[in-house]
């Protein structure tokens, strides 16, 4: 449920008597139009980071002004929850990180492969005495391709 966090946040704010209505929560806490919370929660929409940051700042300001120490601590807990939610929302997932690592590996492979092709062309243009170097480079390419393919297979298995 995309809107579960914001619904829970509204319920907490209402329980702490920070707000009394959904309209008040929408405008005073999230900085949105009065019907925003109603629409977001009923349609299970994803909450924007902007809305969460506004809620964070507004509840943080309320906590600083709060004279009741118990309510102040509960508001600070809400601020911490919002911050953690924002951090989790913005942090790349492990799948995204693994995908990026594989993508980077492929890019490096393509660069190395392109470089090795250029080496082969240059070597083949030299006289026949350099054929040993050509064979060595070809073997290196085959070995690096085999190792890279094996690493890709292992990475893909981990993603499954």
DAUR-V270989 format. One record per backbone hydrogen bond with DSSP energy under -1.0 kcal/mol. NH is the residue of the N-H (numbers start at 1). CO is the residue of the C=O. E is the energy in kcal/mol with one decimal. If there is no record, write none. Layout:
# DAUR-V270989
nh = (NH & NH)
co = (CO & CO)
e = (E & E)
This chain:
# DAUR-V270989
nh = (7 & 8 & 9 & 10 & 11 & 12 & 13 & 14 & 15 & 16 & 17 & 18 & 19 & 25 & 26 & 27 & 28 & 29 & 30 & 32 & 36 & 39 & 40 & 41 & 42 & 43 & 45 & 52 & 53 & 54 & 55 & 56 & 57 & 58 & 59 & 60 & 61 & 62 & 63 & 64 & 65 & 66 & 72 & 73 & 74 & 75 & 76 & 77 & 78 & 79 & 80 & 81 & 82 & 83 & 84 & 85 & 86 & 87 & 88 & 89 & 90 & 91 & 97 & 98 & 99 & 100 & 101 & 102 & 103 & 104 & 105 & 106 & 107 & 108 & 109 & 110 & 111 & 112 & 113 & 114 & 115 & 116 & 117 & 118 & 119 & 120 & 121 & 122 & 123 & 124 & 125 & 126 & 130 & 131 & 134 & 135 & 136 & 137 & 138 & 139 & 140 & 141 & 142 & 143 & 144 & 145 & 146 & 147 & 148 & 149 & 150 & 151 & 152 & 153 & 154 & 155 & 156 & 157 & 158 & 159 & 160)
co = (3 & 4 & 5 & 6 & 7 & 8 & 9 & 10 & 11 & 12 & 14 & 13 & 13 & 21 & 22 & 23 & 24 & 25 & 25 & 26 & 33 & 35 & 36 & 37 & 38 & 39 & 40 & 48 & 49 & 50 & 51 & 52 & 53 & 54 & 55 & 56 & 57 & 58 & 59 & 60 & 61 & 62 & 68 & 69 & 70 & 71 & 72 & 73 & 74 & 75 & 76 & 77 & 78 & 79 & 80 & 81 & 82 & 83 & 84 & 85 & 86 & 87 & 93 & 94 & 95 & 96 & 97 & 98 & 99 & 100 & 101 & 102 & 103 & 104 & 105 & 106 & 107 & 108 & 109 & 110 & 111 & 112 & 113 & 114 & 115 & 116 & 117 & 118 & 119 & 120 & 121 & 123 & 127 & 128 & 130 & 131 & 132 & 133 & 134 & 135 & 136 & 137 & 138 & 139 & 140 & 141 & 142 & 143 & 144 & 145 & 146 & 147 & 148 & 149 & 150 & 151 & 152 & 153 & 154 & 155 & 156)
e = (-2.3 & -2.7 & -2.3 & -2.4 & -2.4 & -2.2 & -2.5 & -2.6 & -2.5 & -2.0 & -1.3 & -2.9 & -1.0 & -2.0 & -2.8 & -2.4 & -2.7 & -1.3 & -2.1 & -3.2 & -1.7 & -2.2 & -2.8 & -2.8 & -2.0 & -1.8 & -1.9 & -1.7 & -2.6 & -2.3 & -2.3 & -2.6 & -2.7 & -2.8 & -2.7 & -2.3 & -2.2 & -2.0 & -2.4 & -2.0 & -1.5 & -1.3 & -2.6 & -2.2 & -1.9 & -2.6 & -2.3 & -2.2 & -2.0 & -2.4 & -2.3 & -2.5 & -2.7 & -2.5 & -2.6 & -2.4 & -2.7 & -2.8 & -2.7 & -2.2 & -2.3 & -2.1 & -2.3 & -2.7 & -2.6 & -2.5 & -2.4 & -2.5 & -2.7 & -2.8 & -2.4 & -2.5 & -2.4 & -2.7 & -2.5 & -2.9 & -2.4 & -2.8 & -3.4 & -2.8 & -2.4 & -2.7 & -2.2 & -1.9 & -2.1 & -2.4 & -2.4 & -2.5 & -2.8 & -2.7 & -1.1 & -1.1 & -2.0 & -1.6 & -1.6 & -2.4 & -2.2 & -2.5 & -2.4 & -2.4 & -2.3 & -2.5 & -2.6 & -2.8 & -3.0 & -2.8 & -2.5 & -2.6 & -2.6 & -2.7 & -2.1 & -2.4 & -2.6 & -2.4 & -2.3 & -2.5 & -2.8 & -2.2 & -2.0 & -1.6 & -1.3)
